[in-house]
Amino acid sequence: MLFNSYEFIFAFLPITFFIYFYLNHKRLTEASKAFLVFSSLFFYSWWNIAYLPIILTSMLFNYVVGTSLNKEQEEGHHRFSKKSLLAFGIVSNIALLAYFKYMDFFIENINLVSGSTIDLLQLALPLAISFFTFQQIAYLVDSYRGETAEYDFLNYSLFVTFFPQLIAGPIVHHSEMMPQFAKTRNKVKNYRNIAMGLFIFSIGLFKKVVIADTFATWATNGFDIAPTLNLFAAWATSLSYTFQLYFDFSGYTDMAIGIALLFNIKLPINFNSPYKATNIQDFWRRWHITLSRFLKDYIYIPLGGNRKGEFRTYTNLMATFILGGIWHGAGWTFMFWGFLHGAALVIHRAWSKLGFKLWTWLAWLITFNFINIAWVFFRAKEWDDALKVLGGMFSLNDIVLSEKIGMKLPFLTDYSVHFGQVTEHLGDGSDVLNLLLIAFILVLFFKNTNQKLTTFHPNYILLIQSSITFILAALALNKVSDFLYYNF
Amino acid sequence: MYNKNLIKLFLFSSISALLIAGFINYLVDPLSETKYNVFSIDKVVQTVRRNKLMLSKKANTIDNLVLGSSRSMQLNPETISKYLGGSTFNFAVNSGLPEDFLGTLRHLIRENKIPKNIILGLDFYFLNDKLLPEADFLSEPELNFLNLETRSSTFFSLDKLILSMKNIYMVVRKKEIEYKLDNHGYLPYRVQDSLIKNNQYDFFKNIQEDSQNYMNGKYSYKQYDQLSPKRIDYLLELITLCEDYNIKLYVFLSPVHSFHYKEINNNNTLTNTLIEFKREIRKHFSYYDFMYINHINNNDENFYDSVHIRKNYTDLILANIFNDSSLTKEQRIGIYTKKRD
């Protein structure tokens, strides 16, 4: 089920909300938790019930391994070494992910290298598998470190399946979720949380349905349909995707945070105005924060982090980001995107060590453009699509300006400038350029939703803001589309 | 303001606004999704299918009917009337598929506007099993006989609300709907023709890019490896209706530019599908085949892109189908292929 669908907003969410609090009101705490787990699994199965056994098996397996790790920790007896138990748990999780997500990619490359013709498995990627697998790996490592103590399968199921964060994160830790579910105060309706939840949900829905989906059309036209792109159309294409991805994913996260707040659960923030970043390290502290936290805590630091000399630090950074790239998708373009970000972080680190500084505006310009260019590889289905867009962005052979300019400056034709539709193949030129401008203003000069929440105070302006965004988004819901991060 | 009041006002204002928008959309129904036209008004939405439906209702009689895709939209009704007499209506529609043709004929029979002749322009992509029926077709209850829906039947839509408001504005201001088509359903390609007139049209670039999009599967050749049995059935039903109502059927296979044709030949799957397609068509129709390499299909200036032909070429096709005696030897094209079971 999608957050941006009628069935979710007008049926599933209100029904779940009222029954959950009704059960709590009747002091049926365990029943309320069980109901929330059941609702979350129903929410998950709406997409395809065939994949329900996968998430259930994965949950059961990780619960057993995690509990064993906790018991080993507490009782100090060692039937198996803790390390081998943890390794077994992690390898099994990765094997599950590898089978569904990476097997065809692996077979394709074997076929390419060896000339063999092994048939592809063509498996559909179970929804959210990357997210619930990572979340459970983190749980196993936390259990190994003695940071969790979970012996109740119902609680554990709630931790994994809680529907606001099940599909596309934020990737949460056991220790930041379960105490919230346990708090008695959280079992009664909290009007402040509901008001904040509705506010942030409306903003998120608007970001996704109205802004991201509009950019999506232009990005798709540019990447997948246009045979060639002129200079401005290519930039408009890459920027459209850059903004689509941000508004889509941050919109999703806002909705997730808002829905969780209705249930008195505070999810960790996942975005903090990432396109305001003035260096690549800063960007990764602001973009998909819970994934960055996972990569740092469970890959970068275990590899040695920055404790084993400069060269090892650089290697660890590269390895972490290449793995981060692969996590996003099975393809060389994702890997290359990860490599680009790893390389940028290495360069930034070396640069900072040398003590060089840039003007803030220049640092922002370089960072934003790097991110924008790197997204081209992230988005492109094939290398050729990426090269088509990048070729257009950096080629001065195909410059198209509007006919109005052509009437005023006709001599430009002598410099291979053509006059016609500037955003050819994308859509209405003025719409594209206007919305790009608005998007820049929104991401650079406006407070983000987390900042708005910290200063939340109910008043009429807020009411108007929430109502208008919600009404506009709800009236645009009939163009239901998936969230981008559902694919990862 | 208290949080509780904020929540109440938010829910009240949002739900009221949605209900009002839905109610307006339902009453005005700008996309003609319901069977009721409460206010009996002309609808502002002018898809080609909607336009042609409206215009066909205004026509007193339709003696000759053109069916086909956008490639046949350039067949000039006047030229056809010159050869066959009577009045002609061009009901070819963008991305037209066999369900469109059958739906149109069924509709005209219901309306008692049974044509004497049908000129049916077939395209190679017609029988692609992977193509879904067009949304514009599905949203026309008068044409759609498939009992399928794609356009969400919800009236809680901002796009529809904007259209409803436009519709109300037009009715209040008593503005007439502007049809881009002429009264016979003919759609001149004004933009392209004006670019051509000003020497600003790059024929070859358009032909090449368009052809590549077909070959890359971005257009209607997407995963085209088998013929759709359903769509063959629709064509068979069309033939049966023609026989039942004594309608003479003139069938032709639309031309493609030679560049496009060669690209098909370079693709094994498409080549096999094309062979299969022609074999299938021949089972049911006698037809004129214009889809092969010849000097006319080699000439870039006869095409807007790799499949859409210009008016001079459509006139030539009609002249060949109706065996115009004024045709020179060079102008005689089209392979007449007799039906073979």
Interface residues (C-beta under 8 A of the other chain):
Chain A: Y6 Y191 R192 I194 A195 L198 D224 I225 P227 T228 G420 P458 N459 Y460 L462 L463 S466 S467 F470 I471 L472 A474 L475 A476 L477 N478
Chain B: M1 Y2 N3 K4 N5 L6 I7 L9 F10 S13 S14 A17 L18 A21 S152 T154 F156 S157 L158 D159 L161 Q200 E209 Q212 N213 K218
